[in-house]
Amino acid sequence: MPSPSALVVLLGAVALGRTWFGVLLVVGYGLGMAATLTAVGLLLVRLRDRLTAVERFRDRFTALPTITAAFVLVVGVDLAVRAGSGL
């Protein structure tokens, strides 16, 4: 996913005549973001497995994907309505 802040850093580096330094910063930013997202994903997978192993927590997490999908849908519709009303 493109990052506006990475684009700003890259354009700023190009404007200062230090293009390779900007590219290096953006690559470092991307690697850091990838490592962070991977670590969070692995942590969530481990926590999910531990929580669902306990019987009393199992019923609480079965509806979680549906609730999350509904939340994403509501936020998306809200953003679309706001964008449409601005036209």
N, CA, C and O atoms as a Tinker XYZ file with bonds, in Angstrom:
   348  protein
     1  N      0.846000   -1.165000    0.000000    73     2
     2  CA     0.000000    0.000000    0.000000    64     1     3
     3  C      0.898000    1.236000    0.000000    63     2     4     5
     4  O      1.824000    1.326000    0.806000    81     3
     5  N      0.639000    2.165000   -0.873000    73     3     6
     6  CA     1.452000    3.386000   -0.901000    64     5     7
     7  C      1.286000    4.200000    0.383000    63     6     8     9
     8  O      0.200000    4.281000    0.957000    81     7
     9  N      2.370000    4.785000    0.800000    73     7    10
    10  CA     2.348000    5.595000    2.013000    64     9    11
    11  C      2.600000    7.053000    1.641000    63    10    12    13
    12  O      3.614000    7.374000    1.022000    81    11
    13  N      1.675000    7.935000    2.018000    73    11    14
    14  CA     1.888000    9.355000    1.707000    64    13    15
    15  C      3.150000    9.915000    2.353000    63    14    16    17
    16  O      3.835000   10.743000    1.751000    81    15
    17  N      3.466000    9.479000    3.562000    73    15    18
    18  CA     4.654000   10.005000    4.224000    64    17    19
    19  C      5.924000    9.537000    3.520000    63    18    20    21
    20  O      6.895000   10.289000    3.442000    81    19
    21  N      5.933000    8.306000    3.005000    73    19    22
    22  CA     7.104000    7.831000    2.254000    64    21    23
    23  C      7.266000    8.628000    0.968000    63    22    24    25
    24  O      8.387000    8.934000    0.561000    81    23
    25  N      6.162000    8.961000    0.335000    73    23    26
    26  CA     6.224000    9.767000   -0.885000    64    25    27
    27  C      6.773000   11.158000   -0.590000    63    26    28    29
    28  O      7.565000   11.694000   -1.365000    81    27
    29  N      6.357000   11.739000    0.521000    73    27    30
    30  CA     6.855000   13.066000    0.909000    64    29    31
    31  C      8.355000   13.015000    1.170000    63    30    32    33
    32  O      9.096000   13.906000    0.756000    81    31
    33  N      8.799000   11.959000    1.866000    73    31    34
    34  CA    10.241000   11.813000    2.134000    64    33    35
    35  C     11.011000   11.675000    0.830000    63    34    36    37
    36  O     12.052000   12.306000    0.646000    81    35
    37  N     10.496000   10.846000   -0.073000    73    35    38
    38  CA    11.178000   10.645000   -1.343000    64    37    39
    39  C     11.213000   11.928000   -2.177000    63    38    40    41
    40  O     12.257000   12.267000   -2.735000    81    39
    41  N     10.114000   12.630000   -2.269000    73    39    42
    42  CA    10.085000   13.886000   -3.031000    64    41    43
    43  C     10.972000   14.952000   -2.393000    63    42    44    45
    44  O     11.613000   15.736000   -3.093000    81    43
    45  N     11.007000   14.976000   -1.063000    73    43    46
    46  CA    11.895000   15.919000   -0.380000    64    45    47
    47  C     13.349000   15.622000   -0.653000    63    46    48    49
    48  O     14.149000   16.537000   -0.844000    81    47
    49  N     13.699000   14.341000   -0.672000    73    47    50
    50  CA    15.079000   13.961000   -0.959000    64    49    51
    51  C     15.448000   14.296000   -2.399000    63    50    52    53
    52  O     16.568000   14.732000   -2.669000    81    51
    53  N     14.514000   14.095000   -3.325000    73    51    54
    54  CA    14.770000   14.453000   -4.725000    64    53    55
    55  C     14.968000   15.960000   -4.842000    63    54    56    57
    56  O     15.855000   16.413000   -5.565000    81    55
    57  N     14.154000   16.736000   -4.140000    73    55    58
    58  CA    14.276000   18.199000   -4.196000    64    57    59
    59  C     15.608000   18.676000   -3.621000    63    58    60    61
    60  O     16.140000   19.699000   -4.052000    81    59
    61  N     16.149000   17.936000   -2.647000    73    59    62
    62  CA    17.429000   18.311000   -2.055000    64    61    63
    63  C     18.621000   17.738000   -2.825000    63    62    64    65
    64  O     19.773000   17.983000   -2.467000    81    63
    65  N     18.338000   16.977000   -3.881000    73    63    66
    66  CA    19.416000   16.397000   -4.665000    64    65    67
    67  C     20.026000   15.159000   -4.037000    63    66    68    69
    68  O     21.128000   14.760000   -4.415000    81    67
    69  N     19.339000   14.543000   -3.090000    73    67    70
    70  CA    19.844000   13.336000   -2.409000    64    69    71
    71  C     18.866000   12.187000   -2.626000    63    70    72    73
    72  O     18.329000   11.620000   -1.675000    81    71
    73  N     18.649000   11.859000   -3.884000    73    71    74
    74  CA    17.645000   10.867000   -4.258000    64    73    75
    75  C     17.922000    9.509000   -3.625000    63    74    76    77
    76  O     17.009000    8.883000   -3.085000    81    75
    77  N     19.180000    9.039000   -3.684000    73    75    78
    78  CA    19.487000    7.720000   -3.140000    64    77    79
    79  C     19.277000    7.657000   -1.642000    63    78    80    81
    80  O     18.882000    6.614000   -1.120000    81    79
    81  N     19.531000    8.743000   -0.940000    73    79    82
    82  CA    19.267000    8.772000    0.499000    64    81    83
    83  C     17.769000    8.645000    0.760000    63    82    84    85
    84  O     17.360000    7.955000    1.694000    81    83
    85  N     16.953000    9.302000   -0.053000    73    83    86
    86  CA    15.506000    9.189000    0.072000    64    85    87
    87  C     15.015000    7.784000   -0.216000    63    86    88    89
    88  O     14.130000    7.270000    0.468000    81    87
    89  N     15.602000    7.163000   -1.244000    73    87    90
    90  CA    15.238000    5.780000   -1.560000    64    89    91
    91  C     15.611000    4.864000   -0.399000    63    90    92    93
    92  O     14.838000    3.979000   -0.031000    81    91
    93  N     16.781000    5.072000    0.172000    73    91    94
    94  CA    17.220000    4.278000    1.316000    64    93    95
    95  C     16.277000    4.455000    2.515000    63    94    96    97
    96  O     15.950000    3.487000    3.201000    81    95
    97  N     15.853000    5.680000    2.756000    73    95    98
    98  CA    14.912000    5.934000    3.853000    64    97    99
    99  C     13.570000    5.246000    3.615000    63    98   100   101
   100  O     12.995000    4.671000    4.539000    81    99
   101  N     13.073000    5.301000    2.387000    73    99   102
   102  CA    11.791000    4.678000    2.071000    64   101   103
   103  C     11.892000    3.157000    2.170000    63   102   104   105
   104  O     10.969000    2.508000    2.662000    81   103
   105  N     12.998000    2.587000    1.710000    73   103   106
   106  CA    13.186000    1.139000    1.835000    64   105   107
   107  C     13.262000    0.737000    3.307000    63   106   108   109
   108  O     12.664000   -0.261000    3.708000    81   107
   109  N     13.981000    1.494000    4.099000    73   107   110
   110  CA    14.046000    1.220000    5.537000    64   109   111
   111  C     12.689000    1.331000    6.197000    63   110   112   113
   112  O     12.343000    0.520000    7.057000    81   111
   113  N     11.924000    2.323000    5.804000    73   111   114
   114  CA    10.564000    2.496000    6.329000    64   113   115
   115  C      9.694000    1.295000    5.956000    63   114   116   117
   116  O      8.942000    0.783000    6.786000    81   115
   117  N      9.801000    0.854000    4.714000    73   115   118
   118  CA     9.015000   -0.291000    4.261000    64   117   119
   119  C      9.393000   -1.568000    4.982000    63   118   120   121
   120  O      8.516000   -2.345000    5.360000    81   119
   121  N     10.687000   -1.800000    5.180000    73   119   122
   122  CA    11.130000   -2.989000    5.901000    64   121   123
   123  C     10.674000   -2.956000    7.361000    63   122   124   125
   124  O     10.261000   -3.976000    7.913000    81   123
   125  N     10.751000   -1.796000    7.968000    73   123   126
   126  CA    10.283000   -1.664000    9.352000    64   125   127
   127  C      8.788000   -1.903000    9.472000    63   126   128   129
   128  O      8.330000   -2.555000   10.410000    81   127
   129  N      8.026000   -1.372000    8.518000    73   127   130
   130  CA     6.579000   -1.574000    8.530000    64   129   131
   131  C      6.245000   -3.045000    8.311000    63   130   132   133
   132  O      5.361000   -3.586000    8.975000    81   131
   133  N      6.946000   -3.696000    7.385000    73   131   134
   134  CA     6.701000   -5.113000    7.125000    64   133   135
   135  C      7.028000   -5.957000    8.345000    63   134   136   137
   136  O      6.283000   -6.879000    8.678000    81   135
   137  N      8.128000   -5.654000    9.012000    73   135   138
   138  CA     8.501000   -6.409000   10.209000    64   137   139
   139  C      7.476000   -6.210000   11.327000    63   138   140   141
   140  O      7.114000   -7.159000   12.023000    81   139
   141  N      7.019000   -4.980000   11.491000    73   139   142
   142  CA     6.032000   -4.701000   12.532000    64   141   143
   143  C      4.716000   -5.411000   12.259000    63   142   144   145
   144  O      4.148000   -6.024000   13.162000    81   143
   145  N      4.223000   -5.338000   11.027000    73   143   146
   146  CA     2.965000   -5.995000   10.693000    64   145   147
   147  C      3.071000   -7.511000   10.810000    63   146   148   149
   148  O      2.124000   -8.169000   11.240000    81   147
   149  N      4.219000   -8.067000   10.429000    73   147   150
   150  CA     4.419000   -9.505000   10.569000    64   149   151
   151  C      4.428000   -9.912000   12.034000    63   150   152   153
   152  O      3.811000  -10.910000   12.406000    81   151
   153  N      5.122000   -9.148000   12.867000    73   151   154
   154  CA     5.179000   -9.464000   14.299000    64   153   155
   155  C      3.796000   -9.378000   14.937000    63   154   156   157
   156  O      3.431000  -10.238000   15.738000    81   155
   157  N      3.033000   -8.363000   14.594000    73   155   158
   158  CA     1.687000   -8.228000   15.154000    64   157   159
   159  C      0.793000   -9.373000   14.679000    63   158   160   161
   160  O      0.009000   -9.911000   15.461000    81   159
   161  N      0.904000   -9.746000   13.413000    73   159   162
   162  CA     0.115000  -10.864000   12.894000    64   161   163
   163  C      0.445000  -12.165000   13.591000    63   162   164   165
   164  O     -0.456000  -12.916000   13.965000    81   163
   165  N      1.731000  -12.444000   13.770000    73   163   166
   166  CA     2.127000  -13.668000   14.472000    64   165   167
   167  C      1.682000  -13.649000   15.927000    63   166   168   169
   168  O      1.262000  -14.675000   16.461000    81   167
   169  N      1.769000  -12.498000   16.567000    73   167   170
   170  CA     1.314000  -12.381000   17.947000    64   169   171
   171  C     -0.192000  -12.646000   18.058000    63   170   172   173
   172  O     -0.640000  -13.334000   18.975000    81   171
   173  N     -0.952000  -12.105000   17.134000    73   171   174
   174  CA    -2.397000  -12.327000   17.156000    64   173   175
   175  C     -2.755000  -13.782000   16.903000    63   174   176   177
   176  O     -3.691000  -14.302000   17.511000    81   175
   177  N     -2.026000  -14.445000   16.015000    73   175   178
   178  CA    -2.277000  -15.867000   15.762000    64   177   179
   179  C     -1.990000  -16.678000   17.022000    63   178   180   181
   180  O     -2.761000  -17.571000   17.374000    81   179
   181  N     -0.903000  -16.379000   17.692000    73   179   182
   182  CA    -0.573000  -17.103000   18.926000    64   181   183
   183  C     -1.596000  -16.823000   20.026000    63   182   184   185
   184  O     -2.001000  -17.737000   20.744000    81   183
   185  N     -2.008000  -15.583000   20.160000    73   183   186
   186  CA    -3.002000  -15.258000   21.177000    64   185   187
   187  C     -4.340000  -15.908000   20.869000    63   186   188   189
   188  O     -5.024000  -16.372000   21.782000    81   187
   189  N     -4.723000  -15.951000   19.606000    73   187   190
   190  CA    -5.979000  -16.580000   19.230000    64   189   191
   191  C     -5.971000  -18.051000   19.580000    63   190   192   193
   192  O     -6.948000  -18.569000   20.122000    81   191
   193  N     -4.877000  -18.729000   19.275000    73   191   194
   194  CA    -4.787000  -20.147000   19.573000    64   193   195
   195  C     -4.830000  -20.402000   21.074000    63   194   196   197
   196  O     -5.442000  -21.373000   21.519000    81   195
   197  N     -4.197000  -19.554000   21.847000    73   195   198
   198  CA    -4.211000  -19.737000   23.302000    64   197   199
   199  C     -5.583000  -19.439000   23.897000    63   198   200   201
   200  O     -6.036000  -20.140000   24.802000    81   199
   201  N     -6.234000  -18.417000   23.399000    73   199   202
   202  CA    -7.541000  -18.064000   23.955000    64   201   203
   203  C     -8.625000  -19.055000   23.548000    63   202   204   205
   204  O     -9.512000  -19.363000   24.344000    81   203
   205  N     -8.562000  -19.550000   22.332000    73   203   206
   206  CA    -9.592000  -20.498000   21.908000    64   205   207
   207  C     -9.367000  -21.880000   22.498000    63   206   208   209
   208  O    -10.271000  -22.715000   22.483000    81   207
   209  N     -8.166000  -22.133000   23.020000    73   207   210
   210  CA    -7.904000  -23.414000   23.668000    64   209   211
   211  C     -8.663000  -23.518000   24.990000    63   210   212   213
   212  O     -8.967000  -24.618000   25.452000    81   211
   213  N     -8.958000  -22.400000   25.581000    73   211   214
   214  CA    -9.710000  -22.390000   26.837000    64   213   215
   215  C    -11.198000  -22.383000   26.483000    63   214   216   217
   216  O    -11.665000  -21.504000   25.759000    81   215
   217  N    -11.932000  -23.358000   26.993000    73   215   218
   218  CA   -13.339000  -23.529000   26.613000    64   217   219
   219  C    -14.206000  -22.312000   26.920000    63   218   220   221
   220  O    -15.085000  -21.975000   26.127000    81   219
   221  N    -13.985000  -21.656000   28.030000    73   219   222
   222  CA   -14.880000  -20.551000   28.406000    64   221   223
   223  C    -14.730000  -19.342000   27.490000    63   222   224   225
   224  O    -15.653000  -18.532000   27.400000    81   223
   225  N    -13.580000  -19.195000   26.798000    73   223   226
   226  CA   -13.384000  -18.073000   25.889000    64   225   227
   227  C    -13.824000  -18.396000   24.465000    63   226   228   229
   228  O    -13.972000  -17.488000   23.646000    81   227
   229  N    -14.034000  -19.670000   24.158000    73   227   230
   230  CA   -14.318000  -20.076000   22.786000    64   229   231
   231  C    -15.595000  -19.436000   22.248000    63   230   232   233
   232  O    -15.621000  -18.999000   21.098000    81   231
   233  N    -16.638000  -19.372000   23.043000    73   231   234
   234  CA   -17.911000  -18.813000   22.581000    64   233   235
   235  C    -17.829000  -17.310000   22.341000    63   234   236   237
   236  O    -18.570000  -16.777000   21.515000    81   235
   237  N    -16.961000  -16.637000   23.032000    73   235   238
   238  CA   -16.842000  -15.185000   22.870000    64   237   239
   239  C    -16.216000  -14.797000   21.540000    63   238   240   241
   240  O    -16.498000  -13.716000   21.023000    81   239
   241  N    -15.384000  -15.641000   20.982000    73   239   242
   242  CA   -14.632000  -15.285000   19.790000    64   241   243
   243  C    -15.212000  -15.850000   18.500000    63   242   244   245
   244  O    -14.664000  -15.592000   17.428000    81   243
   245  N    -16.281000  -16.598000   18.563000    73   243   246
   246  CA   -16.840000  -17.149000   17.330000    64   245   247
   247  C    -17.526000  -16.079000   16.492000    63   246   248   249
   248  O    -17.544000  -16.183000   15.265000    81   247
   249  N    -18.085000  -15.065000   17.116000    73   247   250
   250  CA   -18.777000  -14.002000   16.378000    64   249   251
   251  C    -17.849000  -12.849000   16.014000    63   250   252   253
   252  O    -18.278000  -11.904000   15.350000    81   251
   253  N    -16.602000  -12.906000   16.429000    73   251   254
   254  CA   -15.678000  -11.790000   16.197000    64   253   255
   255  C    -15.469000  -11.477000   14.715000    63   254   256   257
   256  O    -15.470000  -10.296000   14.369000    81   255
   257  N    -15.291000  -12.449000   13.813000    73   255   258
   258  CA   -15.145000  -12.094000   12.395000    64   257   259
   259  C    -16.381000  -11.402000   11.828000    63   258   260   261
   260  O    -16.255000  -10.486000   11.015000    81   259
   261  N    -17.564000  -11.823000   12.244000    73   259   262
   262  CA   -18.788000  -11.191000   11.763000    64   261   263
   263  C    -18.900000   -9.765000   12.277000    63   262   264   265
   264  O    -19.289000   -8.866000   11.532000    81   263
   265  N    -18.567000   -9.556000   13.523000    73   263   266
   266  CA   -18.615000   -8.215000   14.110000    64   265   267
   267  C    -17.605000   -7.299000   13.421000    63   266   268   269
   268  O    -17.906000   -6.140000   13.134000    81   267
   269  N    -16.420000   -7.815000   13.160000    73   267   270
   270  CA   -15.394000   -7.015000   12.488000    64   269   271
   271  C    -15.823000   -6.652000   11.071000    63   270   272   273
   272  O    -15.646000   -5.514000   10.637000    81   271
   273  N    -16.387000   -7.618000   10.352000    73   271   274
   274  CA   -16.854000   -7.344000    8.988000    64   273   275
   275  C    -17.966000   -6.306000    8.987000    63   274   276   277
   276  O    -17.998000   -5.430000    8.122000    81   275
   277  N    -18.877000   -6.398000    9.949000    73   275   278
   278  CA   -19.961000   -5.419000   10.041000    64   277   279
   279  C    -19.406000   -4.029000   10.335000    63   278   280   281
   280  O    -19.887000   -3.041000    9.779000    81   279
   281  N    -18.410000   -3.945000   11.195000    73   279   282
   282  CA   -17.797000   -2.657000   11.523000    64   281   283
   283  C    -17.134000   -2.044000   10.292000    63   282   284   285
   284  O    -17.294000   -0.852000   10.028000    81   283
   285  N    -16.391000   -2.857000    9.537000    73   283   286
   286  CA   -15.740000   -2.361000    8.319000    64   285   287
   287  C    -16.791000   -1.890000    7.314000    63   286   288   289
   288  O    -16.611000   -0.864000    6.658000    81   287
   289  N    -17.879000   -2.636000    7.196000    73   287   290
   290  CA   -18.951000   -2.254000    6.276000    64   289   291
   291  C    -19.582000   -0.929000    6.679000    63   290   292   293
   292  O    -19.815000   -0.071000    5.828000    81   291
   293  N    -19.861000   -0.753000    7.964000    73   291   294
   294  CA   -20.489000    0.480000    8.443000    64   293   295
   295  C    -19.566000    1.672000    8.221000    63   294   296   297
   296  O    -20.017000    2.733000    7.788000    81   295
   297  N    -18.286000    1.508000    8.511000    73   295   298
   298  CA   -17.328000    2.602000    8.303000    64   297   299
   299  C    -17.218000    2.926000    6.815000    63   298   300   301
   300  O    -17.164000    4.098000    6.444000    81   299
   301  N    -17.186000    1.909000    5.962000    73   299   302
   302  CA   -17.111000    2.134000    4.521000    64   301   303
   303  C    -18.327000    2.863000    3.986000    63   302   304   305
   304  O    -18.198000    3.778000    3.171000    81   303
   305  N    -19.511000    2.464000    4.439000    73   303   306
   306  CA   -20.737000    3.145000    3.997000    64   305   307
   307  C    -20.749000    4.589000    4.486000    63   306   308   309
   308  O    -21.144000    5.494000    3.751000    81   307
   309  N    -20.316000    4.803000    5.719000    73   307   310
   310  CA   -20.256000    6.162000    6.262000    64   309   311
   311  C    -19.310000    7.036000    5.436000    63   310   312   313
   312  O    -19.643000    8.174000    5.101000    81   311
   313  N    -18.135000    6.502000    5.110000    73   311   314
   314  CA   -17.186000    7.273000    4.290000    64   313   315
   315  C    -17.746000    7.556000    2.901000    63   314   316   317
   316  O    -17.561000    8.649000    2.365000    81   315
   317  N    -18.431000    6.572000    2.318000    73   315   318
   318  CA   -19.012000    6.780000    0.993000    64   317   319
   319  C    -20.101000    7.821000    1.016000    63   318   320   321
   320  O    -20.205000    8.627000    0.091000    81   319
   321  N    -20.925000    7.823000    2.061000    73   319   322
   322  CA   -22.012000    8.811000    2.178000    64   321   323
   323  C    -21.409000   10.211000    2.363000    63   322   324   325
   324  O    -21.864000   11.174000    1.747000    81   323
   325  N    -20.387000   10.311000    3.211000    73   323   326
   326  CA   -19.744000   11.616000    3.413000    64   325   327
   327  C    -19.095000   12.129000    2.138000    63   326   328   329
   328  O    -19.183000   13.318000    1.833000    81   327
   329  N    -18.445000   11.242000    1.391000    73   327   330
   330  CA   -17.814000   11.649000    0.137000    64   329   331
   331  C    -18.877000   12.045000   -0.891000    63   330   332   333
   332  O    -18.693000   13.003000   -1.642000    81   331
   333  N    -19.973000   11.315000   -0.921000    73   331   334
   334  CA   -21.037000   11.631000   -1.866000    64   333   335
   335  C    -21.747000   12.916000   -1.555000    63   334   336   337
   336  O    -22.179000   13.619000   -2.469000    81   335
   337  N    -21.880000   13.247000   -0.278000    73   335   338
   338  CA   -22.550000   14.481000    0.085000    64   337   339
   339  C    -21.682000   15.717000   -0.202000    63   338   340   341
   340  O    -22.192000   16.831000   -0.318000    81   339
   341  N    -20.385000   15.506000   -0.313000    73   339   342
   342  CA   -19.477000   16.617000   -0.615000    64   341   343
   343  C    -19.441000   16.974000   -2.088000    63   342   344   345
   344  O    -18.910000   18.019000   -2.465000    81   343
   345  N    -19.999000   16.119000   -2.917000    73   343   346
   346  CA   -19.984000   16.406000   -4.355000    64   345   347
   347  C    -21.054000   17.377000   -4.635000    63   346   348
   348  O    -21.240000   17.776000   -5.784000    81   347
